[in-house]
Structures are given as structure tokens and as C-alpha cells.
Amino acid sequence: MNNVFPLPSLPHPAELPSAPVQAQAAKDNPLGAYLRDRRERLDPAALGLPMTRRRTPGLRREEVAQRAHVSPTWYTWLEQGRGGAPSEVVLERIAGALLLTDVEREHLFLLAFGRAPELRAPEAAGITPRLQRVLDALTLSPAIVKTPLWDVVGWNRAATAVLTDYNALPPEQRNIVKLIFCNPRVRAAQDDWESVARFVVAAFRADSARVGDTTKVDALVREVSALSPEFERYWREHDVKAFGEGVKRLRHPIVGLIAFEYSAFSVDQRPDLGMVVYQPATREDEEQVSRLLNLQELGVT
């Protein structure tokens, strides 16, 4: 069979564990129990598999193995807790064969390796209407949602009034790294651009290291390095920082200096997305944001 996970040797069928032994192995092996549960929940008919002579629900082990391009005997061992640790590539194939959701895939990796899988960088990331309503509810707090590549895929009115009018930018330019290093207006708005720029590079490096496919990360680094000698220099320093929380000061061309306390949050069931909320630091800062929103409605900003 092509693309089959290699095995050093296979036992005679008579050597495979009996049903009681299999049940005990599954009980003692959370990974195997979870794989079996997911397998038994699948509908063979929906996958175009024959329904005749099935004595147990769901897919057979050999059918999952075929879909995942692994040896049926090795997959049987894996469910029984005696197949050894699978590689990440093989576990991804098994997750696909079992039609796991993102949260189920994450749980599978936690059971197998004790850690979550690497983040995916989807072709077209987006946010749900419910998450957009959360952003919109933060009327005086600029808020954005970003991907691991720091593409901004969600924002509220306060963000367009204070940070950047993302609506006016083409999607490929809605990237925080590009804006900080390549957009003169965004660069001029930073109260201490060098400190902000160094922090952006260090935090972006930490996020990008979690992306499984580094092709897009490398392409973005090359693109910004070609446009900004500062970015290229900071990137070579290999600093890493967590986004976390802190204070951000902006010099808006209309209202002047505004201070914010920012916090970063993960988005539940979307490990590829993170939300950043900028809360006005003082009542005066809140009033400045309110003023900008009023001017925005008048078309001044």
C-alpha cells in the first residue's frame, strides 16, 4: 500500500489481543479510548462505505487506517495502547480520517503528546458574527482580532477611529507588522516608535513560531525585510516576547496623545486567532476616543 506508515514487523493474527484485553487496554489508555469513541461515532454510509455485515457502530479499524494511510495492524495497536507514539504527521492524518473538529484535533494532540498541535495559518481567516458583536460592544475601547501572522481580520469602530481605518486598506495590507514598519501614518502615530517596533518583532516571532507551516512566515519576513532595514535588523536579534498586557501611547493627528491599557486574549475554539483590547487609561483618554468617534460620524477623520 502506498503512503503506509512503516512497520518493522507484524504479528500473526493469532497473537493480537483478545476482546477483553482490548477493552482493558482502551480503559487504561485515554488516547485509544478517544480514538475508538470518535471512530464509532462516524457514519459509514455518509462516507460511501458499505453497510452490510456490520456488528459494531461506526467505522471499522481497517477503514480508519485506510483513510489515514496507515497500517491496519498498527492502528489497531494504537487504539490498544501498544503501537508506540505516532508522529505528528500521522496523527494529523488520523484526525482527518476521523473528521475531527479543531477542538477535537487539539484534544487528540493533548492526549498523544501532552501539548496542543501547532497553529494553522488558514488561507482566509475570519471571525464569526457573534465575535464581531463582542467587538462592537466595546464602544470606546479599540479592539482587533489577529491571526498568528498578525493579519487583522476583525475590528470595531473605535479601532478604525483611533488605530487604523482597516476598511480602507486592501486585505493584504491589514497586517500589524507591515503597518508598523511600512505605513508612514501608523509609524508617526507611535509615541516611541523604536520601542514599539522592537516589541512587535519580538512578539510576532513568538507567535509565528507556533505556526506549523513556516512558508508564509518566511515570505512575510522577506517582504518586510526588503522594505524596512530596521525590521531586518531587529529580526536578526531573535528576541521573543509575549503580547500579554501593557500600556500603549498614540499621538493622533487630531486629538494628540492618547494612552491605553491593552490586554491580549485567546479566542475559544479558534487557536489561530487572538483578540487585543485597548482600554482608555483615563477618563480624559476616554473622552478623546469619544471625540474621534463623533468626528468619524461627521466624516472628519
N, C-alpha and C positions, 0 to 999 in steps of 0.2 A: 504493500500500500504506500502511495506517495505521501510525503509530509507526515509520516507517522513518528510519534515520539519514540526514540530508540530504546530498546531494552537489551540488557546484556544476555539474558536468557529467560525463558518462560517455563513455568512448571507444567507438569502433566495435569489435565483437568481434575484427576482424582485427588491431587494434592491441594486443591483450592478449599478454603474453609467451608464447613457445613453451614446451614441456615442459622442454627443457634449461635455459632461462633461469629457469624456475620452480624447478627443482631447485637451481640455483646460488644463487638468492635465498634459498631456505629454509636452505641451508647457511650462508650469511653472515648470516642473521637468526635469532637464537635464539628470539625471540618467535614468528615464523612457523613455525619448525620444531616448537616445542612445541604450538602450536595444531593443526598438521597431525597430529602424533602422537596427541593426545587425540581429534581428530575420527575418525581411522582406527580407534581402539580401541572406538568406540561400536557397539552392535548395532542396526542399523536395525529389525529385527523386533521387538525389545524396546520400541521407541519407536513401533510401529504403522506403520512406513514400508514401502512395497512392496519386495520383494527381487528383482524382475525386472530384467534387463539392467544388473547392477552389475559393472563391470570392476575396481573397486578396493575394498579393505575399508573398513568403517565408513560414515560419512555422507558425502554429497556436500557441497561447499562451500555450494551454494544451500540445502541442507536446514538446515545450521547457521545460515545467515543468516536463514532464515525463522523458526527457533526463537528467534533473538536479536532479531528485528525490526530487522534492518539490511539494507542493500542487498547483494545477492549479489556485485555487482562490487566494492563497497568491501571486503567481507570477503575476496574473492579478493586484492585489493591488499594487505590487511593481512597475509595469510599470505605474500605475496611480498615484504613489507618495503617496499612503496611506497604504502601507504594513509595514511601520516601517523599520528600518535599518537592513539589513541582516547581518548575521555573516560572518566572513572571509571564513569559510569552505563552507558555502552555496554559497557565491559569486564566489568562485573557481569552484564550480560545475556548476554554471550558465555560467561562462566563458568557461568551457569545452563544455557545451551543445551548446553554440553559436559558437564554433570553433574559438575563438578569438586568434589572434596572440599575441606575447609577448607585443608589444606596445599597442595593443587594450586592453589587460588584464590590463596593467598599467593604461590606461586611465579610464577603468571601476572602478578601485580601487580609483583613484583620485576623480572621481565623487561621489562615495559612501562614502568614508571616509576622503577625503582631503589629502590623502597620497598614496605613491606608495605601492604595495604589497611587502611582504618580498622576498628577493632574493632566487632564486632556486639554489641548488648545483647540476648541471646535472651530470649524470653518466660519460659522456665523453665530456668534454668541448673542444672546438677547435676554430680556427679563420678562417675567410674567406680568399681566395686568395687575395682579394683586401686589407684587413688589413695587410696581410703578405707583400704586396708590399709597404705599408706605412712604415713598419718596415725596410725593405730592403733599402728604400730611405735614411734612416738615417745612412749614411755610417760610420761616425766617432763618432756617439752617440750610445752607448749601449742602447738597448730598449727591454723591455719584456712586455708580456701580461699575467696577472694573474687572477685567479678565486677568489671568496670570501674566499676559503680555502687556498689561496696563492699557489696553484699549478700553475707552469709556463707552459702555453700552447702555447706560441708564443715567438719568439726571433729573433734577427738578428745576422749577422756575428760578429759585434762589441761586442755583449753580450757574445758570445762564446769565443772570444779572451780575453776579459777583466774580465768578471764576472765569468761565469762557462760554461763549454762545455756541455750544456744541451743535445746535441745529443748523448753524450757518457753515459748518465745516463738513467736507466730504468724509465718509466713514473712515477712510484710510488715514486721515489726519487727526482723528479723535483718539489720540494716544498721548498719555501724560509725558512720557519720555520725549517724544517728538516736540510737544508743546513747550516744555521747559527749555529745551536746547535749541529749537529751531524756529520758534514763534516769537518775534521781537516784542509783541504786545504782552504776551504771557511772561516773558523774561523780565520786562521792565516792571511788571506788577509785583515781583517778589521783593520783599523788604531787604533780604540778604540773599541774593541770587546764588552765590557760591555755596553757601551752607545748604540751601535748598537743593541745589543741583547735586551736590555730593550725597546728600541723603537719598534723593531719588534714585541715583545709580546704585547705591548700596542696598536699598530696599527692593529695587527691581531685580538685582542679582539674586537676592534671597528667594523672591517669588519665582523667577524664571528657572531656578534650579529644580523646582518641583514639577516642571513640565516634562513629560516623558519624551515628546518629540522636540528635539532641540533645533530642528531645521528653521522654524520660524523665529526662534530666539536669535540664532546666528544671523539670519537675514536682517532682523531689526537692528542688531548691534552694528552690522556692517553699514547699513543705511545711515544711521545716526552718526557713526564714527566718521563717515565720509563728509558729513555736513558740519560737524562740530569737533574741533580739536580738543575742546575741554572734555567732552564726553569720552573720547578715545583715551585721554589721559586718566580720567577718573576710573574708567572701566578696567584699565590695566592695574589699578591698585588693589583690586579684588576684595574691597571692603563689603561686608554684608550687615544689614540692619533689619529689624522688624519694623513694620509700619506702625503698629501699636497705637499710641496716642501721644499728643503733644500740643504745641502752640504754633499757629501759623499766622503771619502778619502779611497783609497785602496792601499795596499802595494803588488804590483805584484812581483812575484819571479824573473822576468826577467828585468823589467824596473824600478822597485822601486815604489815610491809614485806617485799616480795619483789622482787629485782632480776633482770632478764632481759637477755640479749643477743639481739636479734632480727635476722633476715635474711629478705629477700623473694626469692622465686624465681618464674620463669615456669613454666607448665605446658606441656610439649612437646605440640604438635598441638592445644592449646587456648589460642590467643592471648587469649581472653576471660577466662581465669582466672589468678589469681596465688596462690601459697601463701606464708604468713608463719609462720615457726617461731620460738618464744620459748624459748631455751635458758637454764636457770637459771644465773645468773652465778657462783655459788659453790656449794661443797658444802652449806653451810647453806641456801641457797635451794632446792637440790635436795631437801633433807630436808623443807623446808616444803611443797613440792609433793607429796611422797610422803605427808606427813601429811594434806593435804587430800584426796588420793585415797582414803586409808583412811577418813576421815570421810565421804566421799561414799558409800562402800560401806555404811556404817552408817546412811546417811540423815540425817546431821547437817547437811551443807551444803545 
